[in-house]
Amino acid sequence: MRVLITRPVAAAQALAQTLEARGHEVWIEPLLTIEPLPATLQLGGVQAIALTSAHALPALERLWALDPAAMRVRVFAVGAATAAAARRAGGTRVEAADGEAPDLARRIVASCRPTDGAILHPCGTEVRAGLAEPLMAAGFRLIRQPVYHARAVQELSGQTRQALRQGVDAVLLHSPRTAETFARLVRQHGLNRDLGETDACCLSAAVADGCRALRWRGVRIAVRPDQPALVELLEATDRRC
């Protein structure tokens, strides 16, 4: 299959290697550029950390380098891949939720007590609903601290525009903002009519909602919000083609 990956570069390269080993032809078009912010995390009064993106890990690594004792603070990560990345970065008490912010909130509510301290959420400058609301409803205090900015690109590369015009079998979309950015750029470049033989392979229903209005052959959603399930979805799509 001819596959377009839209993740930021570091994550996209590892996924591209996996797909190329399975015989797919792959393009990488990062739709978000991750810019770290000069933030210093503070753990005073904090009982646990909610990690909704691996992009926040550099800030945690800086904290752990300055204060190794901070590694003992519990980290609740959204999805197995983010949890594994947190462990590689040095986290010693990392727990994984199923893969979306509401799942993470449920895991925290089931495992922690509001009276034991706040939940620290190192996050991007733009935050979606799903984590704060159930935590606050359960009586928790959530401290958000932006540690990175995800900047959306303003145009598709010439190579990707040409690939879409010639025909791509599948576009992999991992986040609602990436899906929304892709939809905007497709319309901007007049490429919507070129998607009639292309499937959108989406990590979750929220991702699919961000691009559903485009003229896809089909919009498909992974059975779990994690990368292995997205690869399985792509392979299943390949068998249908």
C-alpha positions as CSV (number, residue, x, y, z in Angstrom):
1,M,0.0,0.0,0.0
2,R,1.0,3.6,-0.5
3,V,0.7,5.2,3.0
4,L,1.0,8.8,4.3
5,I,2.1,9.2,7.9
6,T,1.2,12.6,9.4
7,R,2.9,12.3,12.8
8,P,5.8,14.6,14.1
9,V,9.1,13.4,12.7
10,A,10.6,11.3,15.5
11,A,7.5,9.2,16.0
12,A,6.8,9.0,12.2
13,Q,10.3,7.6,11.4
14,A,9.8,4.6,13.8
15,L,6.4,3.9,12.3
16,A,7.7,4.2,8.8
17,Q,10.3,1.6,9.5
18,T,7.6,-0.8,10.8
19,L,5.4,-0.3,7.7
20,E,8.2,-0.5,5.2
21,A,9.3,-3.8,6.8
22,R,5.7,-5.0,6.0
23,G,6.1,-4.0,2.4
24,H,4.3,-0.7,2.3
25,E,5.5,2.4,0.4
26,V,5.5,5.3,2.9
27,W,5.6,9.1,2.9
28,I,6.1,11.2,6.0
29,E,4.4,14.6,6.2
30,P,4.5,15.9,9.8
31,L,1.5,18.2,10.2
32,L,2.5,19.4,13.7
33,T,5.9,20.8,14.8
34,I,6.6,20.3,18.5
35,E,8.3,23.3,20.2
36,P,9.4,22.7,23.8
37,L,8.7,25.6,26.2
38,P,11.2,26.6,28.9
39,A,9.0,25.3,31.7
40,T,10.1,24.0,35.1
41,L,7.7,21.6,36.7
42,Q,6.9,22.0,40.4
43,L,5.7,19.1,42.5
44,G,4.7,20.9,45.7
45,G,1.3,19.5,46.8
46,V,1.2,17.1,43.9
47,Q,0.4,13.4,44.4
48,A,0.5,12.3,40.7
49,I,1.3,13.3,37.2
50,A,-1.2,12.9,34.3
51,L,0.7,12.4,31.0
52,T,-1.5,12.8,28.0
53,S,1.4,13.1,25.4
54,A,5.0,11.9,25.1
55,H,5.8,15.4,23.9
56,A,5.7,16.5,27.6
57,L,8.4,14.0,28.5
58,P,11.4,16.4,28.0
59,A,10.0,18.6,30.8
60,L,9.7,15.5,33.1
61,E,13.2,14.4,32.2
62,R,14.5,17.8,33.2
63,L,12.7,17.5,36.5
64,W,14.0,14.0,37.2
65,A,17.5,15.1,36.4
66,L,17.3,17.9,38.9
67,D,15.4,15.9,41.5
68,P,15.8,12.1,41.3
69,A,13.3,11.7,44.2
70,A,10.6,13.1,41.9
71,M,10.8,9.8,39.9
72,R,8.9,8.2,42.7
73,V,5.8,10.4,42.1
74,R,3.2,8.3,40.3
75,V,2.7,8.9,36.6
76,F,-0.5,8.0,34.9
77,A,0.1,7.8,31.1
78,V,-2.5,7.8,28.3
79,G,-1.8,4.6,26.4
80,A,0.9,1.9,26.6
81,A,3.2,3.6,24.2
82,T,3.3,6.8,26.2
83,A,3.8,4.8,29.4
84,A,6.7,2.9,27.9
85,A,8.3,6.1,26.8
86,A,7.9,7.5,30.3
87,R,9.6,4.4,31.8
88,R,12.5,4.7,29.3
89,A,12.9,8.4,30.3
90,G,13.3,7.3,33.9
91,G,9.9,7.1,35.5
92,T,9.8,4.3,38.1
93,R,6.0,4.4,39.0
94,V,4.3,4.6,35.6
95,E,0.8,3.2,35.0
96,A,-0.9,3.1,31.6
97,A,-4.6,3.9,30.9
98,D,-6.4,2.6,27.8
99,G,-5.5,5.4,25.4
100,E,-7.7,8.5,25.7
101,A,-8.0,11.3,28.2
102,P,-11.3,10.1,29.7
103,D,-9.7,6.6,30.2
104,L,-6.8,8.3,32.0
105,A,-9.2,10.3,34.2
106,R,-11.1,7.1,35.2
107,R,-7.8,5.4,36.1
108,I,-6.7,8.3,38.3
109,V,-10.1,8.5,40.0
110,A,-10.0,4.8,40.7
111,S,-6.4,4.9,42.0
112,C,-6.1,8.2,43.9
113,R,-7.9,10.2,46.5
114,P,-8.5,13.9,46.1
115,T,-7.4,14.6,49.7
116,D,-3.9,13.3,48.9
117,G,-2.9,16.2,46.7
118,A,-3.3,17.7,43.2
119,I,-2.8,16.1,39.8
120,L,-0.2,17.8,37.7
121,H,-0.8,17.8,33.9
122,P,2.2,18.8,31.9
123,C,0.6,19.6,28.5
124,G,0.6,21.5,25.3
125,T,-0.6,25.1,25.0
126,E,-3.8,23.8,23.4
127,V,-5.7,21.2,25.6
128,R,-8.8,19.3,24.6
129,A,-11.6,18.3,26.9
130,G,-11.7,14.9,28.5
131,L,-9.3,14.9,31.4
132,A,-10.1,17.9,33.6
133,E,-13.9,17.6,33.6
134,P,-14.1,14.1,35.2
135,L,-11.3,14.8,37.6
136,M,-12.8,18.0,38.9
137,A,-16.2,16.3,39.1
138,A,-14.6,13.7,41.4
139,G,-13.1,16.5,43.6
140,F,-9.6,16.5,42.3
141,R,-7.5,19.7,41.8
142,L,-5.8,19.6,38.4
143,I,-2.8,21.8,37.8
144,R,-2.1,22.4,34.1
145,Q,1.4,23.5,33.0
146,P,2.1,24.0,29.3
147,V,5.5,22.5,28.5
148,Y,5.3,22.5,24.7
149,H,3.6,24.1,21.8
150,A,2.3,22.0,18.8
151,R,2.4,24.3,15.8
152,A,0.4,23.3,12.8
153,V,2.1,23.5,9.4
154,Q,0.6,26.0,6.9
155,E,0.9,24.0,3.7
156,L,1.6,20.5,2.4
157,S,4.9,19.8,0.8
158,G,5.0,19.5,-3.0
159,Q,6.0,15.8,-2.7
160,T,2.9,15.1,-0.6
161,R,0.6,17.1,-2.9
162,Q,1.9,15.2,-5.9
163,A,1.5,11.8,-4.0
164,L,-2.1,12.6,-3.2
165,R,-2.9,13.6,-6.7
166,Q,-1.4,10.4,-8.0
167,G,-3.2,8.3,-5.4
168,V,-2.4,7.3,-1.8
169,D,-4.1,4.2,-0.4
170,A,-4.3,5.3,3.3
171,V,-3.5,8.3,5.5
172,L,-2.7,7.6,9.1
173,L,-4.1,10.2,11.6
174,H,-3.2,10.0,15.2
175,S,-4.8,13.1,16.8
176,P,-7.9,15.3,16.3
177,R,-5.7,18.4,15.7
178,T,-3.7,16.5,13.1
179,A,-6.9,15.4,11.4
180,E,-8.3,18.9,11.4
181,T,-5.0,20.3,10.0
182,F,-5.0,17.7,7.2
183,A,-8.6,18.5,6.3
184,R,-7.8,22.2,6.2
185,L,-4.7,21.7,4.0
186,V,-6.5,19.4,1.6
187,R,-9.1,22.0,1.0
188,Q,-6.5,24.8,0.8
189,H,-4.6,22.9,-2.0
190,G,-7.8,21.8,-3.8
191,L,-7.0,18.1,-3.2
192,N,-10.4,16.9,-1.8
193,R,-11.5,15.3,-5.1
194,D,-8.2,13.3,-5.1
195,L,-9.2,11.3,-2.0
196,G,-11.8,9.1,-3.6
197,E,-9.5,6.0,-3.5
198,T,-7.9,6.8,-0.1
199,D,-8.9,5.6,3.3
200,A,-8.5,7.6,6.5
201,C,-7.1,5.3,9.2
202,C,-7.8,7.1,12.5
203,L,-6.7,6.3,16.0
204,S,-10.1,7.1,17.6
205,A,-13.6,8.4,16.9
206,A,-12.5,11.9,17.9
207,V,-9.7,11.8,15.3
208,A,-12.2,10.6,12.6
209,D,-14.5,13.5,13.5
210,G,-11.8,15.9,12.5
211,C,-11.6,14.8,8.9
212,R,-14.8,13.0,8.2
213,A,-16.2,15.7,5.9
214,L,-13.5,15.0,3.3
215,R,-14.3,12.8,0.2
216,W,-12.5,9.7,1.5
217,R,-13.1,6.2,0.1
218,G,-13.7,5.3,3.8
219,V,-13.1,6.6,7.3
220,R,-11.8,3.7,9.5
221,I,-11.2,3.7,13.3
222,A,-8.8,1.5,15.2
223,V,-10.4,-0.9,17.7
224,R,-8.1,0.6,20.4
225,P,-6.5,4.0,20.5
226,D,-2.9,2.8,20.2
227,Q,-0.4,2.5,17.4
228,P,-0.4,-1.3,17.1
229,A,-4.2,-1.2,16.6
230,L,-3.7,1.5,13.9
231,V,-1.2,-0.8,12.1
232,E,-3.7,-3.7,12.4
233,L,-6.4,-1.4,10.9
234,L,-4.1,-0.5,8.0
235,E,-3.4,-4.2,7.3
236,A,-7.1,-5.0,7.4
237,T,-7.7,-2.1,5.0
238,D,-5.0,-3.6,2.7
239,R,-6.8,-6.9,2.6
240,R,-10.1,-5.1,1.6
241,C,-8.4,-3.2,-1.3
